[in-house]
Amino acid sequence: MLMYKVFISVLETFMVFGVGAVAYKLKMIDQQDVGKLSRLCLEFFFPLLTFATITRNFTRSNLSDLWLMPLLGLSIMIIGALLGLLFNRFMRHRTPQRLGTFHHICAINNYVFLPIIVLQNVFTERNVGLLLVMNVGFTFGFWTIGVMTFTGVPSAKAVVKSLCSINILAVVLAVAVVLIGIPVPEPIAYTCKYLGDITVPLMLIIIGVALTQSIKTLHHYKFDMVYLAVVRLIVIPVVIMLIFRLLPLDKEVYETLAVVALMPAASSSVLIARQYGGCADMAGQAVVGTTLLSLITMPLLLKGFF
C-alpha cells in the first residue's frame, strides 16, 4: 500500500507537469512567463501556505520538534555536497561546468514542492508543516552550499539576503503566532489556506513548462546521466537515511527526512547553473531524467526505509 501511494503521488506530479507542457504547446504559457509565475508562487502563494500549515498543525506544546528541522534540512545538503565531491571524479565528460553541475545536483535536490505532494498523499499535514520549517535550513543551504558548488564561497551579502527572504519570514511569523498563542482570525486563516493551496499545482505546471526544452537532449552523455541518477537517487538517500537512523528522531521527523532524501534533482538547478557558470543543458537533463526514474526508486526505497 505504501509503495502504491508513493507511486501514485509521483505519477500525479508527472500528470501536472504534462498540463504545463500542453499549456506550452498551445501557447497559453511561454518560456518568458516562467519567471513571473515562479515569482508569484514563491513570493506570494508559498509564504501563505507556510503560515497556514504551521499555524494549523502546531501548538505551543509541540513546538519542540521545530528547532531541529532547519538543522536537519541543512545537514541533508551538507551530506549530499560531500558525497558529490567524492563521486564527481568518476564522470566521463569532465569540464569545470559539468563537474560543478554534478556537484550542485548532489547537494541540492527538489526539497519542497515534490515532497509536499508525497507527504500530503502518504503521511499527514503535520509532516508538511515539518517540511516547511525545514525550508529555513534548505534556503540557507541553497544560497551557501548550492552556490559554492559553482563559485566557491558566496558573499556575506548573498547569505544575509537569503536569510531575509519572505519565506523564512513567514516561518518566523507563524512560529511566533503559535508560541505566543495568538488566535488567527478565521477569515485570515481561510484566505491563507485557500491561496496557499494554489502553490503546489501552479508551481508544477510552471516546472512542466520549464522542462519542455530539456526533454530533447536526454540522450546526450548517457553514461554521465545514468551515473548521476544512481548517485542522486540511490547512493545519497541511502547514506543520509543510514546516518539519521542513528539519531533518536520522532517518527514524523524521520518520515519527512526520508521523503526529502529520496527526491530527484531540483528544477531550479537549470536556472542556478545558467546564472553561476554551470552547464544548464546537463542540469535540465538531470531534472527530467531523475524525476522520471524517481517513479521507480522512490516507492522502492521508501518501503525499504519503513
C-alpha positions in Angstrom: 0.0 0.0 0.0 2.8 2.4 0.8 4.6 1.8 -2.5 1.3 2.3 -4.3 0.6 5.6 -2.6 4.1 6.9 -3.3 3.9 5.8 -7.0 0.6 7.5 -7.4 1.9 10.6 -5.8 4.8 10.8 -8.2 2.6 9.9 -11.1 0.2 12.7 -10.2 3.2 15.0 -10.3 4.0 14.0 -13.8 0.4 14.5 -14.9 0.5 18.1 -13.7 3.9 18.5 -15.4 2.1 17.3 -18.5 -0.6 20.0 -18.1 2.3 22.6 -18.1 3.7 21.0 -21.3 0.3 21.1 -23.0 -0.2 24.7 -22.0 3.2 25.5 -23.5 2.4 23.7 -26.7 -1.0 25.5 -27.0 0.9 28.8 -26.4 -1.1 29.6 -23.2 2.2 29.9 -21.4 5.6 30.6 -22.9 9.1 30.4 -21.5 9.0 34.2 -20.8 6.1 33.7 -18.4 8.0 31.2 -16.3 10.0 33.8 -14.3 6.9 35.9 -13.4 4.8 33.0 -12.5 7.6 31.4 -10.4 7.9 34.7 -8.5 4.1 34.8 -7.9 4.3 31.3 -6.4 7.5 31.6 -4.4 7.0 35.1 -3.1 3.2 35.2 -2.6 1.4 31.9 -2.5 4.1 29.9 -0.9 4.5 32.1 2.2 0.8 31.9 2.7 1.0 28.1 2.5 3.8 28.1 5.1 1.9 30.3 7.5 -1.4 28.4 7.2 0.2 24.9 7.5 2.3 25.7 10.6 -0.4 27.6 12.5 -2.9 24.9 11.8 -0.8 21.9 12.8 1.4 23.1 15.8 0.7 24.3 19.3 2.9 25.7 22.0 3.2 22.3 23.5 4.6 20.6 20.4 6.9 23.3 19.2 9.9 21.3 20.5 10.1 19.4 17.2 10.6 22.6 15.2 14.0 23.9 16.3 15.7 20.8 15.0 14.2 20.8 11.5 16.3 23.5 9.9 19.5 21.9 11.1 18.4 18.5 9.7 17.5 20.2 6.4 20.9 21.8 6.1 22.6 18.5 7.1 20.9 16.8 4.1 22.6 19.3 1.8 25.9 19.0 3.5 26.0 15.2 3.2 24.9 15.5 -0.5 27.7 18.0 -1.2 30.4 15.9 0.4 29.3 12.8 -1.5 29.1 14.8 -4.7 32.7 15.9 -4.2 33.7 12.3 -3.8 31.8 10.9 -6.7 32.2 13.6 -9.4 35.7 12.3 -10.2 34.2 9.3 -12.0 32.3 11.3 -14.6 33.5 10.8 -18.2 32.9 14.3 -19.6 34.8 16.3 -17.1 34.6 20.0 -17.9 34.5 22.5 -15.0 30.9 23.5 -15.9 29.7 19.8 -15.8 31.6 19.0 -12.6 30.1 22.0 -10.9 26.6 21.0 -12.1 27.1 17.4 -10.9 28.2 18.6 -7.5 25.3 21.0 -7.3 22.7 18.4 -8.1 24.2 16.0 -5.5 23.9 18.8 -2.9 20.6 20.3 -3.8 17.5 18.2 -4.7 13.8 19.0 -5.0 13.3 19.8 -1.4 9.9 21.5 -1.3 7.2 21.1 -3.9 7.5 17.4 -4.8 7.9 16.4 -1.1 4.7 18.3 -0.3 2.7 16.1 -2.7 4.1 12.9 -1.4 3.7 13.9 2.3 0.1 15.0 1.7 -0.8 11.7 0.0 1.2 9.3 2.1 1.5 10.8 5.6 -0.1 13.8 7.3 -0.4 17.6 7.1 1.8 17.8 10.1 4.6 16.2 8.1 4.1 19.0 5.6 4.4 21.5 8.4 7.7 20.0 9.5 8.9 20.2 5.9 8.1 23.9 5.7 10.1 24.6 8.8 13.0 22.6 7.3 12.8 25.1 4.5 14.7 27.6 6.7 17.7 25.3 6.6 17.2 24.5 3.0 17.1 28.1 2.0 20.3 28.8 3.9 22.0 25.7 2.3 20.8 26.6 -1.2 22.4 30.1 -1.1 25.6 28.9 0.6 26.4 25.3 -0.3 24.4 25.4 -3.6 26.2 28.5 -4.9 29.6 27.2 -3.6 29.4 24.2 -5.8 29.8 26.6 -8.8 31.6 29.6 -7.5 33.3 28.8 -4.2 32.4 30.8 -1.0 29.4 33.1 -1.6 29.4 36.7 -0.4 28.1 37.6 3.0 25.6 39.9 1.3 24.1 37.0 -0.6 23.8 34.9 2.5 22.1 37.7 4.5 19.8 38.4 1.7 18.7 34.7 1.5 18.0 34.7 5.3 15.7 37.7 4.9 13.6 36.1 2.3 9.8 36.3 2.6 9.5 32.5 3.0 11.8 32.5 6.1 9.9 35.5 7.5 6.7 33.5 7.0 8.1 30.7 9.1 9.3 33.1 11.8 5.9 34.8 11.9 4.0 31.5 12.1 6.1 30.1 14.9 5.8 33.4 16.8 2.0 33.2 16.5 1.9 29.7 17.8 4.4 30.4 20.6 2.6 33.4 21.8 -0.8 31.7 21.4 -2.4 34.4 19.2 -5.6 33.1 17.6 -5.6 33.6 13.9 -9.0 35.1 12.8 -11.0 32.6 10.7 -11.2 34.8 7.6 -7.4 35.3 7.6 -6.8 31.6 8.3 -9.1 30.5 5.5 -7.7 33.0 3.0 -4.1 31.9 3.7 -5.0 28.2 3.3 -7.2 28.8 0.2 -4.5 30.8 -1.6 -1.7 28.6 -0.2 -3.3 25.5 -1.7 -2.7 27.1 -5.2 1.1 26.9 -4.7 1.9 23.3 -5.5 -0.3 22.7 -8.6 0.7 26.1 -10.1 4.4 25.5 -9.4 4.3 22.0 -11.0 2.6 23.5 -14.1 5.4 26.1 -14.3 8.1 23.4 -13.9 6.3 21.4 -16.7 6.7 24.4 -19.0 10.4 24.9 -18.0 11.3 21.2 -18.6 9.8 21.0 -22.2 13.1 22.2 -23.7 15.3 19.7 -21.7 13.5 16.5 -22.9 15.0 16.9 -26.4 18.6 16.5 -25.1 18.0 13.5 -22.7 20.1 11.1 -24.9 23.2 13.3 -24.6 26.1 12.0 -22.4 24.2 8.8 -21.5 26.8 7.4 -19.1 27.1 10.6 -17.1 23.3 10.9 -16.9 22.8 7.3 -15.7 25.7 7.7 -13.2 24.3 10.9 -11.8 20.9 9.3 -11.5 22.3 6.4 -9.5 24.2 8.7 -7.2 21.4 11.2 -6.7 18.5 8.7 -6.3 20.1 5.8 -4.6 23.6 6.4 -3.1 22.9 9.7 -1.4 19.5 8.8 0.0 20.7 5.5 1.5 23.7 7.2 3.1 21.6 10.0 4.5 19.0 7.7 6.0 21.6 5.3 7.5 23.0 8.3 9.3 19.7 9.6 10.5 18.7 6.1 11.8 21.4 6.5 14.4 19.6 9.6 15.8 16.7 9.5 18.3 14.2 11.2 15.9 10.4 11.2 16.2 8.6 9.0 13.6 7.1 12.0 11.8 10.5 13.7 11.6 12.1 10.6 10.2 9.3 10.2 7.7 9.7 13.8 6.5 13.5 13.4 6.2 13.2 10.1 4.2 10.8 11.7 1.7 13.1 14.7 1.2 16.2 12.5 0.8 14.6 10.5 -2.0 13.8 13.5 -4.1 15.2 14.0 -7.6 17.2 16.9 -8.9 15.6 20.4 -8.3 14.2 22.2 -11.3 15.9 25.3 -10.0 19.2 23.6 -11.0 18.7 24.8 -14.6 18.4 28.5 -13.6 21.2 28.4 -11.0 23.6 26.6 -13.4 22.9 29.2 -16.0 23.4 32.1 -13.6 26.6 30.8 -11.9 28.5 29.3 -14.8 27.4 25.7 -14.7 26.0 23.5 -17.6 22.3 24.4 -17.9 21.8 21.6 -20.5 23.2 19.0 -18.1 21.0 20.4 -15.3 17.9 20.2 -17.5 18.7 16.6 -18.5 19.3 15.7 -14.8 15.9 17.2 -13.7 14.0 15.3 -16.4 15.9 12.0 -16.0 16.0 11.8 -12.2 12.4 12.8 -11.9 11.3 10.1 -14.3 13.4 7.5 -12.6 12.1 8.5 -9.2 8.9 6.8 -10.2 10.7 3.6 -9.6 13.3 4.5 -6.9 11.2 6.4 -4.6 8.5 3.8 -3.8 11.1 1.0 -3.5 13.5 2.9 -1.2 10.7 4.4 0.9 9.3 0.9 1.5 12.9 -0.2 2.5 13.2 2.7 5.0 10.0 1.7 6.7 
